[in-house]
Every structure is written in C-alpha cells, then in structure tokens.
Amino acid sequence: MAETAVESSNELQQEKKASKLAAISKFRELGLLAFIILLCIVVQIKNPSFMTLGNLTDMITNTAILSILALGMMLVLITRGIDLSIGATLALSGMLVAQTVSVYSGLHPLLAILMGIGIGTVCGVTIGFLVSKIGILPIIATLAMMNIFRGMTYTISDGQWISSYQMSESFVSIATSSILGINTLVFIAIIIYIIAFYFINHTRTGRQIYAVGSNPESAKVSGINQTKILVIVYSIMGGLAGLSGVLWVSKFASAQGDTASGFELTVIAACILGGVSIAGGSGKISGVILGAVLLGIMNNALPLMNVSPFWQSAIQGAIILFAVIVNALVKRGVDRNNLLRRKI
Amino acid sequence: MSDYVLELKGITKEFPGVRALDNVDFKLKPGQIHALMGENGAGKSTFIKVITGVHAPNEGEMFLNGERVEFSNPNDAQEKGIAAIYQHVTSYPDLSVTENIFMGHERIQKFTGRILWKEMHEEAKKILRSLGSSIDPKSEMGALSVAQQQIVEIAKAISTKAKIIIMDEPTAALTSRESEELYKITENLRDQGASIIFISHRFEDMYRLASQVTVLRDSKYIGSWGIEEISNEDLIIAMVGREINQVFPERKGEIGEKLLEVEGLGKAGYFADVSFTLHKGEILGLTGLVGAGRTEVCQSLFGIMPYDKGSIVLNGEKVKIQSPKEAIRLGIGYLPEDRQKQGLVLQWSIGRNISLSALSAIGNKGWLRDKKEFAIAKELAEKVHVKANSIFDLVSSLSGGNQQKVAVAKLLTAELDIIILDEPTKGVDVGAKSAIYEIINELASQGYGIIMISSEMPEVIGMSDRIAVMRAGRIVKILNRAIATQEAILEASMTDSTEKNAG
C-alpha cells in the first residue's frame, strides 16, 4: 500500500509539472504580447515620435497586407504544407490588374479587387491540385509555380513598370481612402480576420484543416476528405495573395516584375513568430496577428531607433530564432514528461 | 433476427505481395466481450480495419444483425454503430478533447453549419464523467497521459452511439491501476448493451474480461472457444501451433570468453532493469512482442538512444556508450531493421555502400583511394556471398536478401567484436533467409558475439544459443536453446510474470 501511495504522489507531481508546461505553451500568445508591449515602451523612450497617431496609423497600414497573407499561410502551414509562390502570385495578380486598370480607367475599384482575388484563386487551385491530387511535395510544387508565376509576370509586362500616372485615381485611392474612419487596407484586413475567425473556429471544414495537419493518418480513419481540404487551403492562400496584389499595387502605386519578391519568407516568419508550427496541426489567429504586428513594429521601430539597416534583418532573424528555440524547449519538456509517466 | 450482432464469413484481404487475411470467420454475440488473440502479424489489426471499413475485403461477407453490409469507408461503419479504438492512439494531439471526441460527427447548426461548441463541450463533459474521469474537455489532447487519451478514445466511441466497440490493445501502454480502471469502464459498456471486441497480448486482460476468445495465426482463422473451454496451454498452442520444419544450418565453433556484460540498463519511458551477458561466438536471440523494447535496448547499446541507468562492461572494461561513433570504436556494430531507410544508400553501387562507414580508413589526406576502396569492398562482398555481377551494380537492383548481405558486409569494414542484427530476415524470401542464417553462423564461428532481434519464433529458436524474452520494457526470461519452445517463449512474452531474469 505504501508503495502505491508513493507512486501516486509521484504521478501527481509529474502531472502538475506537465500542466505547468502545457500552460506555458498555451500562454505563448501572452508572452508575445508582453514582448511587443515591452518593445513599444523601449522604442517610445528612445524616440518619442513612435507613439504618435501618424506613425501608428502608418505602421498598421503597412502591416495590413502582411497580416492578410500570414493568415492564409497559417492555414497552409497547419496542413503541414508551405507556399513559396505567394510573392509571385501577388506580383502576377497586381500586374494583370494594373494593366487592366491602365486600359479601362473606369473600372470600379471593387471589380479590380475581385479580379485580383479571382486570379490568385486560379493560381491557388493549381497548386492545390498539384499537391493533393498528384502528390507533389508542397515545397517543390510551390517553388516551381513561384518561378512560373514570376516568369509570367515579366512576360506579360514585357519587363516594363506600370506607374501611378497610368492608373486611375479611384484605383490608387483604394489604399489611401478610408471606410468608417479606418484606412481601407486595414478595414479589409479586419473584415478578412473576422470571416477567418468564424471559418476556422466555427465550421467543420475549418476544424478539419487542423485535423489533417495534426494527424493525417487519423484524419483518414475519421473519414475526412484530405484532397478537398488541401485544395481549399491552397485556394484560400492564392485568393488572399491575389487580393494582396491589388492592394500592394494600389498602395505603392506601381506594378513591377519583381514586386514582393521574397516577401513569402517574411510572411512565413510572421507565422512562425506567431506560434504556428511548421510540423502542422497548430496555430492560432491571435498568434498570427501578433506575429505580423511584431514584424511590422520592428520594421518601423528599428529605423526610428537609428539602428543601421544592415542590422535590422539580422535582429529580426535573431528574434525568430529565439521564439523557435523557446518553442522547441517547451515541447521537449512536455514530451519528456509524457515519457516519464509511462511505467515500466 | 440473427443471434449475432456481427458476423464475418470467409474474409480475405490481400495487399500487394501478402495475404493479410485468409478466409477468416468471426461471430460476435450481443453484450459479449470477445477477445481476439494472436501473435505479432497474425492479422488482427487488418481484421479490425476490415470491420471498421478502412480496408475493403477482397472476398467474404459481413453481416450486421443478420443483414449483409458493405462498407466503403470508415464513415459507413460509424453510421452503423461500429467504433474502434486503435492500438496507437489515433488522436489529434493539437486539438481539444471535445474535438477529438466529436471529430467526424460534430454537432452543427442546421442551415448555417456553425459548430455548436457549447453543446459539444457539455456533452463531452457528460460522457467523460460517466466514464468516471475528470478530464477537462477543453484541454489539449497532447497534454494528457496515455491512459487519459485512451479514455477520450472510449468517450469518442460512446459519442457515436456505437453498439460494437473494438479495442485494439488498449492496455498496452497502461499501468496496472490504469488497466483496472479500463476494465471497469469496459464492463460498464457491456452492461449498457454494447458488444466489445478486445484485442490484447495480455492473458490477464482476457481472463479478466472476455467470455469468448478467437485466435488468428498467420492470417488464418484457427478457432473460437468459450473462455472456460480452453486452457492456457491449449490457447498458446493455438497461437503458435505451427511445426518447425525449416532446417537451420549446423553450427561450428565454440562459445568463448565473456564479451559483454549489461547490468541494470534502463532508459526512462522505454525499458528498465535489462541485464544480460554475451560471449564470444555466441548468438543471443532477443525476442518478445513488438513494442516490448527490444529495438530500444539495442539502440541504446549502439549509442543511438543513450541509456540513463545501468552499466555496460565490454571485454572486462567498464564503458559508457553515448554515440554510434563511440560504439563502433568499441567494436559494436548495429544493423537496423529498416535497411532501406537506415542502412543502405540504394542509388549507390554495392562497393560504395560497403566502404561508406570506413572512408577514413581508406582515405589519404582527404582523397579516396579507389583501388583500396574497391579491394576492400570486393573482399567483403565475397565474404558474405553477395550475388551480383560486380561491386559496381547498384544496390537498388538487388533482391532483399542480397541487400541484407551488403548491409552486413558494410558492418564488417569496422573492427567489431559484437554485431547487433535487428530483424535480419524481415522482408526476405525463404531462400535468401537460409543464406543469411549461414552468414550469421559463420560470423559467430569466427568469434563475433551476435545479438539477434527477431519476432519469428522458429528463427529465434533455431539460431540462438540463448534466448532473452522481453515484455513491457523488461527481460522476463532467458532460456537456453535446449529448453526453448515456441510455447515457452510466447507464454513468457504474454504473461505477467514476476520471475526475475537469471541470466
């Protein structure tokens, strides 16, 4: 009897420790938030112009596109995939829409946006098909499509830029106008986040995305259609990239062959900072917002603090590394605890 | 109305190259706990997957309450009230307990398709309480212990209103106290009218719960008995009752001095208290059910998975092995089970594969000396009788048995005293098997000490000088060749014996 008492008190201790670790992983977002607030305070002390309304609006507007893309990337990462093509999809959609606008200057901005979403969705469906039906690894399929989309962008533009004077005023004003007092870009991002929150947390399809990434084998046993889920996920990603193309061109008032080149990596970085696991299965909207915001703040704040631009990306890299290491340590602790609880 | 809730007749399932089920019959009475038993690879898991609609049988019929049914996917079976709790908990570690319970049959609002979280959380809580568990339905599945996850899986089966519940080795990872709780839950389910198929390797599970037992062996149906009708011995015979008609090559050479002494080796969560000795020229068979910790022990000896308790004495010297490199330096070689993944580079030639782990020996200031490399490779390839035109043939062009020989030759480039073979004849045809046996014998007669992990009983008995049987992370018995029988081994690996090993 004494033995079982010792055993159960041991078990109790281990359980307590495990729940503590679980709590840490749960409050990861809070940690990130704390870090962001801390960063803001430090920056504010160094440069009081940081917390001005003008600068904050600027910063949020600049983060809008990144956060839209990060949302789509989160879904892709949750299914254990990755999408390297979004920068190129964005450029292609931006270029096609800009060309259209430069010819039909009367095109309604809303139609331009829908057109961008349509182009992006077609790109996304193609990738979804390659990944799910043909079974090409996501990193390979999207790498190939990245080059194809980028090549198409250069071809249709003939290497030429489309500049702001070729675009209609109404088109350029997408990025500068505001709805209900909120900048249109930010407004669109908020709408998308609300829809996504509902979709991810309150519909079966949304939850199945997590199931497929968390345990594909078991998803099969539960009768989940993985092909469908993958196509949906890459289509959403494509659609969001297409939308971002329109917003990007409008914001920077130019469409170029190399628009957003390499931006996919920034998007992936935002996801990882926000706690999305590359191994699939986990990631939260709140985390992704924070991840995108953190990157946005760093882009804005480091120059304000007179940090040399050469150092900026190195600092960003170090912060990503730090976040991932903390994550790995917590996970290792949880796994080890689970092993210790097995009795042999 | 039929007497049986579930009846399967003449079920045959073929996978490319193997017949996983061969004309299997099965009958389940309402309100019965029915044990399904058999050795590793007897076909139990495949059989379950046929019932749950994961695999469609090639032949045979299935009846539910006397009505013929055909399942094309797991959803069909679920709708008919069949639920399975699989051997390896098939949960979603990143999702909440509630979601794990309701995955595939979520409560949703009609028209909008919105998930009714509140209702689901409450329902989940209710089911968990009814199972006597206090798990919070909102907690993350991955943070629970194996026993708790098991309970969630049972809750899942209940939530589908399943009438037939299949449990595939649910107690394998549980402590005895946790098992006892599971027994009670299982009995409650039965009393509430569910019929249960219970797969287990533990006799105590079967005697505690089941009223009927059906035995499968080598993919075939052997028989079905009431639990009082059959004795322990007869059951074991039913499970292993094949005759050993394969001839094993004669052994030459003598068993020499003590080579290795392992004392109280342990690794948290995998194995504990493992002690044995190995002599020069001896073949030590290491057997037990899959998951008993055999591979883990050997990987610890080889430094892949460093042990955290116990000691290893090698040639009279106490050593600490922390990495494969150290193990090789000390003269221990390991041939992994999955040679395609861990042992060989299939796209390379035989010669380059053999020399791969000895490159520093045949290199000169960073340059490889081709002539020396090929000479060594050729010599070793001949030593183990690899059948190929030349050592420049690609390994991928060889048969499984010949690939295995190349893997052995690769080991021999290092100066070894001890060779660990993990399932050396797995996936190899009969002819190649005896060739591999001859090589193993030859190595033993040259004075190597050999540890051979194997699940195939005839092979273990035919080849080994002594046989160590593992069960749930411990060595439960060490048998001499003279007294080793299939029955004795199976009994040791399945029964909860308190006997300490005397090896």
Boltz contact constraints between the chains, C-beta under 6 A:
constraints:
  - contact:
      token1: [A, 22]
      token2: [B, 143]
      max_distance: 6.0
  - contact:
      token1: [A, 202]
      token2: [B, 114]
      max_distance: 6.0
  - contact:
      token1: [A, 202]
      token2: [B, 115]
      max_distance: 6.0
  - contact:
      token1: [A, 203]
      token2: [B, 113]
      max_distance: 6.0
  - contact:
      token1: [A, 204]
      token2: [B, 106]
      max_distance: 6.0
  - contact:
      token1: [A, 210]
      token2: [B, 95]
      max_distance: 6.0
  - contact:
      token1: [A, 211]
      token2: [B, 92]
      max_distance: 6.0
  - contact:
      token1: [A, 211]
      token2: [B, 103]
      max_distance: 6.0
  - contact:
      token1: [A, 214]
      token2: [B, 92]
      max_distance: 6.0
  - contact:
      token1: [A, 214]
      token2: [B, 94]
      max_distance: 6.0
  - contact:
      token1: [A, 214]
      token2: [B, 95]
      max_distance: 6.0
  - contact:
      token1: [A, 215]
      token2: [B, 92]
      max_distance: 6.0
  - contact:
      token1: [A, 218]
      token2: [B, 90]
      max_distance: 6.0
  - contact:
      token1: [A, 221]
      token2: [B, 74]
      max_distance: 6.0
  - contact:
      token1: [A, 221]
      token2: [B, 90]
      max_distance: 6.0
  - contact:
      token1: [A, 222]
      token2: [B, 103]
      max_distance: 6.0
  - contact:
      token1: [A, 222]
      token2: [B, 104]
      max_distance: 6.0
  - contact:
      token1: [A, 223]
      token2: [B, 73]
      max_distance: 6.0
  - contact:
      token1: [A, 223]
      token2: [B, 74]
      max_distance: 6.0
  - contact:
      token1: [A, 223]
      token2: [B, 75]
      max_distance: 6.0
  - contact:
      token1: [A, 223]
      token2: [B, 104]
      max_distance: 6.0
  - contact:
      token1: [A, 281]
      token2: [B, 94]
      max_distance: 6.0
  - contact:
      token1: [A, 282]
      token2: [B, 94]
      max_distance: 6.0
  - contact:
      token1: [A, 339]
      token2: [B, 268]
      max_distance: 6.0
  - contact:
      token1: [A, 339]
      token2: [B, 269]
      max_distance: 6.0
  - contact:
      token1: [A, 340]
      token2: [B, 268]
      max_distance: 6.0
  - contact:
      token1: [A, 341]
      token2: [B, 145]
      max_distance: 6.0
  - contact:
      token1: [A, 342]
      token2: [B, 269]
      max_distance: 6.0
  - contact:
      token1: [A, 343]
      token2: [B, 175]
      max_distance: 6.0
  - contact:
      token1: [A, 344]
      token2: [B, 272]
      max_distance: 6.0
  - contact:
      token1: [A, 344]
      token2: [B, 473]
      max_distance: 6.0
